[in-house]
Amino acid sequence: MGEHSAGGHSAGRGPREPRGGPGRRALLVGGAAGALGVGGFAARDTLSRWWWRYSGSETPRVEGEVDHAGAEWVPASSANYRQASRPRDYGIDRVVIHMPEATYPITLRVFQDPGHGAATHYVVRSEDGHIAQLARELDVAYHAGHQGFNERSVGIEHEGWADRPEYLTDALYESSARLVAGICDRYGIPVDREHIVGHNEVPDVVRVCPGPHWDWDRYIELVRRAAGAA
Ligand SMILES: [Zn+2]
């Protein structure tokens, strides 16, 4: 897949250096924040977000690179997420837990379908905890059914059905917990139920996912343990 290639970057310029040079950026951001006074912090935040989105200075990527060691790169259709430069343009402070009501291979196939309109960053296999990464954490994947949550979160599907607890294996819980511990570590996200949520807890979203059998106490404890061991 070529859509992540860095062909848009002109030769000879450092990949992180914005077009027009850093001086112009400092002037633009500093000047606007200064003029806005008390609202400066929020204004600065907004400005830098727009800057990263439109400056052409996308975060460099390597095709096939994954954010979680051991994950298998199985890219989603580019119609099911949008490229971003998180956490520079959008801060990441939530992890959203899903259950797809489908098997692992079907879930991957659906997320590779451009007509589906949704994908998570990761899918975890029930049998052995194997993890596929479908979108980079840099990018905004359409998984939460809520724009603000999509922009601020990493989404993870767990093979299975909400009413079939046999899919919730030790391997699935433990592998997912290690994945989430790494995400929390990368972005400074607290390991608690305010920041690690079910899809059913996303505001304005009516979903069962991940379902009544998902053992939150056990899961959070596993994430804490994995975070401590990291
Ligand atoms: Zn869901």
Boltz pocket constraint, residues with backbone or C-beta under 6 A from the ligand:
constraints:
  - pocket:
      binder: B
      contacts: [[A, 97], [A, 98], [A, 99], [A, 143], [A, 199], [A, 207], [A, 209], [A, 210]]
      max_distance: 6.0
